[in-house]
C-alpha cells in the first residue's frame, strides 16, 4: 500500500499534467523572418505564446508540409508588422489555467500523503 502511494506521488511530482508536447524542431528568429518574407511564404501561421517569448510556427509547402517549429522571440516590435505585411495568419495562444489546477492537485495529494504517514 505504501509503495503504491509513493509511486503515485513520485509520478505526479515528476510528470506534470500540464506539460505540452514539444514541437518537432526549432528555428532562429532570423530564419523565421526569412521564411515569412519568402515568396511564396514558407510560413502559413504563427501562434504566439501568451507572454510572447516564443512562437509556434506552422510551415507550409515543400518537404515540411504542415509541420510546426518553435521560435524563441526577442522583444521586436516590428514582428507583427512584418508578418501582417506578408499576409500570414498570426494569433496569440490563450493562457493556460490548468497549470494552476494541476499544481493545486499535487499540493493536496502531498498534504494527504503527509497526513497519512504522520505518526
C-alpha positions, 0 to 999 in steps of 0.5 A, a space after each residue: 500500500 505504501 509503495 503504491 502511494 509513493 509511486 503515485 506521488 513520485 509520478 505526479 511530482 515528476 510528470 506534470 499534467 500540464 506539460 505540452 508536447 514539444 514541437 518537432 524542431 526549432 528555428 532562429 528568429 532570423 530564419 523565421 523572418 526569412 521564411 515569412 518574407 519568402 515568396 511564396 511564404 514558407 510560413 502559413 501561421 504563427 501562434 504566439 505564446 501568451 507572454 510572447 517569448 516564443 512562437 509556434 510556427 506552422 510551415 507550409 509547402 515543400 518537404 515540411 508540409 504542415 509541420 510546426 517549429 518553435 521560435 524563441 522571440 526577442 522583444 521586436 516590435 516590428 514582428 507583427 508588422 512584418 508578418 501582417 505585411 506578408 499576409 500570414 495568419 498570426 494569433 496569440 495562444 490563450 493562457 493556460 489555467 490548468 497549470 494552476 489546477 494541476 499544481 493545486 492537485 499535487 499540493 493536496 495529494 502531498 498534504 494527504 500523503 503527509 497526513 497519512 504517514 504522520 505518526 
